[in-house]
Amino acid sequence: LHALRKGMSRAEVGEALPKEATMTRSVTVKGIPYTVDDFPLQTAQAKSEMRTYNAYTGSTTIMTNTTDYRNVFLLVYDGLGLRYWGMIADFDKSEDPAMQDVAPFIYNLYVTP
């Protein structure tokens, strides 16, 4: 993500990121068409371990479980290239007024059933 720069083309972004978008959507806000690419992003990982001791055999069994937590990371393009990127909740916090206008549409696309 550190390689992303505002104004990059979708092809340039594709070269900079190790994965392709899982979904592409379009939204028009105040007459401006935007393309929104979804990327699943691992944001956390939890590991747990359970040990079981068998008194009869004297053996210990260890079971390890790893859970990956993913969030949707969004890249928004306008007619000039990459305009904004972030998590769903980041859009209404943007200093870019256009992305503040896009925020409710993003929320409706991804959160509202």
C-alpha positions as CSV (number, residue, x, y, z in Angstrom):
1,L,0.0,0.0,0.0
2,H,3.0,2.3,0.5
3,A,3.5,2.4,-3.3
4,L,0.1,4.0,-4.0
5,R,0.0,7.6,-5.1
6,K,-2.9,9.8,-6.0
7,G,-3.4,10.0,-9.8
8,M,-2.0,6.5,-10.6
9,S,-3.8,4.6,-13.4
10,R,-5.5,1.3,-12.6
11,A,-2.7,-0.4,-14.6
12,E,-0.1,1.2,-12.4
13,V,-2.0,0.3,-9.2
14,G,-2.2,-3.3,-10.6
15,E,1.6,-3.4,-10.9
16,A,2.1,-1.9,-7.4
17,L,-0.2,-4.3,-5.5
18,P,0.5,-8.0,-5.1
19,K,-3.2,-9.0,-5.7
20,E,-6.0,-8.1,-8.1
21,A,-9.2,-6.5,-7.0
22,T,-11.9,-9.0,-5.9
23,M,-14.7,-6.8,-7.2
24,T,-15.1,-3.6,-9.1
25,R,-18.2,-1.4,-8.7
26,S,-19.3,2.0,-10.1
27,V,-21.0,4.9,-8.5
28,T,-21.9,8.3,-9.7
29,V,-22.0,11.1,-7.2
30,K,-22.9,14.7,-8.1
31,G,-22.5,13.8,-11.8
32,I,-19.0,12.4,-11.4
33,P,-18.5,8.7,-12.2
34,Y,-16.2,6.8,-9.8
35,T,-14.9,3.3,-10.1
36,V,-14.3,1.4,-6.8
37,D,-12.1,-1.6,-6.5
38,D,-12.3,-4.0,-3.5
39,F,-9.3,-5.6,-2.0
40,P,-9.4,-7.9,1.0
41,L,-6.8,-6.8,3.5
42,Q,-5.6,-8.8,6.5
43,T,-5.8,-6.4,9.3
44,A,-5.2,-8.7,12.3
45,Q,-4.4,-12.3,13.3
46,A,-5.2,-14.2,16.4
47,K,-3.6,-17.4,17.6
48,S,-4.8,-19.6,20.3
49,E,-3.5,-22.8,21.8
50,M,-5.2,-25.5,23.8
51,R,-3.3,-28.1,25.7
52,T,-4.9,-31.3,26.9
53,Y,-3.2,-33.6,29.3
54,N,-4.2,-37.3,29.4
55,A,-3.5,-38.6,32.9
56,Y,-3.9,-42.2,31.8
57,T,-1.2,-42.1,29.1
58,G,0.8,-39.1,30.4
59,S,0.6,-37.5,27.0
60,T,-0.1,-33.9,26.2
61,T,-2.0,-32.9,23.0
62,I,-1.5,-29.3,21.7
63,M,-4.0,-27.8,19.3
64,T,-3.2,-24.5,17.7
65,N,-5.8,-22.3,15.9
66,T,-4.9,-19.3,13.8
67,T,-7.7,-16.8,12.7
68,D,-7.1,-14.2,10.1
69,Y,-9.2,-11.1,10.3
70,R,-9.9,-9.3,7.0
71,N,-11.4,-6.0,6.1
72,V,-12.3,-4.5,2.7
73,F,-9.8,-2.0,1.5
74,L,-11.2,0.3,-1.3
75,L,-9.5,2.1,-4.1
76,V,-11.5,4.9,-5.8
77,Y,-10.7,6.2,-9.2
78,D,-12.1,9.2,-11.0
79,G,-11.4,10.4,-14.5
80,L,-7.9,11.4,-13.5
81,G,-6.8,8.2,-11.9
82,L,-6.6,7.0,-8.3
83,R,-8.4,9.5,-6.1
84,Y,-8.5,7.9,-2.7
85,W,-7.9,4.6,-0.9
86,G,-8.8,3.3,2.5
87,M,-11.2,1.3,4.6
88,I,-15.0,1.9,4.4
89,A,-15.0,4.1,7.6
90,D,-12.1,6.3,6.3
91,F,-14.1,8.0,3.5
92,D,-16.2,10.3,5.7
93,K,-13.0,11.4,7.5
94,S,-11.2,12.4,4.3
95,E,-10.1,16.0,3.9
96,D,-11.2,15.7,0.2
97,P,-14.8,17.1,0.0
98,A,-15.5,14.9,-3.0
99,M,-14.7,11.7,-0.9
100,Q,-16.9,13.0,1.9
101,D,-19.7,13.2,-0.7
102,V,-18.8,9.6,-1.9
103,A,-18.8,8.3,1.7
104,P,-22.5,7.6,2.1
105,F,-22.6,5.8,-1.2
106,I,-19.6,3.6,-0.2
107,Y,-21.3,2.9,3.1
108,N,-24.5,1.9,1.3
109,L,-22.7,-0.3,-1.2
110,Y,-20.8,-2.3,1.5
111,V,-22.6,-2.1,4.8
112,T,-26.3,-1.7,4.1
113,P,-27.9,-5.0,3.1
